[in-house]
Amino acid sequence: MCLCHKCQSNNITLHSGLEEYTYKNAKHYIETEYSFCNTCNREFISKTQILENEKKIRDSKKQIDGLLSASEIKAIREKLHLSQTDAASIFGGGKNAFSKYERSEVTQSMAMDKLLRLTLKDRYIFRKLVDLSDIQHES
């Protein structure tokens, strides 16, 4: 339950609205969420809302840049029958990379994006990457 930091009330309602941001010299809009205290009439954004709003901005930027979305990365990993840990061992990016990509906490590099796309198109490349990694996988 969210509390107002000003009056400590829990009489909070959630609201949403369009937020404008500039990226690559163009204005873009996303739906963001914020809170309103019905007791003291204060608008505020909770930490959870900030994190979710930031994810939405990252996802919007990925779309503008032509990168895979968080759900597309997860779908590729699952199609290859990989855990997040194994995917990180095969493709690189760090131990928790795929967890962060799939939660949209971090944007993958253009190189990682291309590698994931290429791997789906050519299983030979995937098998070679598995051979270079330290995991066992039936490919």
C-alpha positions in Angstrom: 0.0 0.0 0.0 1.3 3.4 -0.9 1.3 6.2 1.6 1.5 9.9 1.1 4.8 11.2 2.5 3.3 14.5 3.3 0.2 13.5 5.3 0.8 9.8 5.8 -2.7 9.0 4.3 -3.3 5.8 2.4 -6.3 7.4 0.6 -4.4 7.3 -2.7 -5.7 6.9 -6.2 -3.7 6.0 -9.3 -3.8 8.2 -12.4 -2.1 8.0 -15.8 -1.3 10.6 -18.4 0.8 11.2 -21.5 4.4 12.1 -20.7 6.4 13.8 -23.4 10.1 13.1 -23.8 12.6 14.0 -26.5 14.8 11.4 -28.1 16.8 11.7 -31.3 15.6 15.3 -31.7 12.0 14.3 -31.8 9.2 14.5 -29.3 7.6 11.2 -28.2 4.8 10.3 -25.8 4.2 7.5 -23.4 1.5 6.7 -20.9 2.9 7.1 -17.4 1.4 6.4 -14.0 1.4 8.7 -11.0 -0.4 8.8 -7.6 -2.8 11.4 -6.1 -3.4 11.8 -2.3 -7.1 12.5 -1.8 -6.5 13.8 1.7 -3.9 16.6 1.0 -4.4 16.9 -2.8 -0.7 16.1 -3.5 0.4 14.5 -6.7 3.4 12.2 -6.5 5.2 9.4 -8.2 6.1 6.3 -6.1 9.4 4.5 -6.5 7.6 1.6 -8.2 5.9 4.0 -10.6 9.2 5.7 -11.4 10.8 2.3 -12.3 7.8 1.3 -14.4 7.7 4.6 -16.2 11.4 4.4 -16.9 10.9 0.9 -18.4 8.2 2.3 -20.7 10.6 5.0 -21.9 13.3 2.4 -22.5 10.9 0.2 -24.4 9.8 3.2 -26.5 13.4 4.1 -27.3 14.1 0.4 -28.3 11.2 0.6 -30.7 12.4 3.8 -32.2 15.9 2.3 -32.6 14.5 -0.9 -34.2 15.8 -3.1 -31.3 14.1 -6.2 -29.9 11.6 -5.6 -27.1 12.0 -7.3 -23.7 9.3 -9.8 -24.6 10.9 -10.6 -27.9 14.2 -11.3 -26.2 12.5 -13.6 -23.8 10.7 -15.4 -26.7 14.0 -15.9 -28.5 15.6 -17.3 -25.4 12.7 -19.6 -24.8 12.6 -20.7 -28.4 16.3 -21.7 -28.0 15.4 -23.6 -24.8 17.8 -21.6 -22.7 17.7 -20.4 -19.1 18.7 -16.8 -18.6 22.0 -17.9 -17.1 22.8 -20.2 -20.1 21.8 -17.4 -22.5 24.2 -15.1 -20.8 27.0 -17.8 -21.0 26.4 -18.3 -24.7 25.8 -14.7 -25.9 27.7 -12.7 -23.2 26.5 -9.5 -21.6 27.1 -10.6 -18.0 25.7 -13.1 -15.5 22.3 -11.3 -15.1 22.1 -9.7 -18.6 19.1 -11.6 -19.8 17.2 -11.1 -16.6 17.7 -7.4 -17.0 16.9 -7.4 -20.7 13.7 -9.3 -20.2 12.6 -6.9 -17.4 13.5 -4.0 -19.5 15.9 -2.7 -16.9 18.7 -2.5 -19.4 18.8 -2.0 -23.2 20.8 -4.5 -25.1 23.5 -3.3 -27.4 23.0 -3.2 -31.1 25.6 -6.0 -31.4 23.6 -8.2 -29.0 20.4 -7.5 -30.8 21.9 -8.5 -34.1 23.4 -11.6 -32.6 20.1 -12.7 -31.2 18.3 -12.1 -34.6 21.1 -13.9 -36.5 21.0 -16.9 -34.2 17.3 -17.4 -34.8 17.9 -17.3 -38.6 20.8 -19.7 -38.6 21.0 -22.6 -36.2 24.6 -23.3 -37.3 25.7 -20.0 -35.7 23.8 -20.9 -32.5 25.5 -24.3 -32.4 28.9 -22.6 -32.8 28.2 -20.2 -30.0 27.1 -23.1 -27.7 30.4 -24.9 -28.6 32.3 -21.8 -27.6 30.5 -21.5 -24.3 30.9 -23.5 -21.1 27.4 -25.1 -21.1 26.0 -28.3 -22.4 23.0 -27.8 -24.6 21.1 -30.0 -27.0 20.9 -27.7 -30.1 
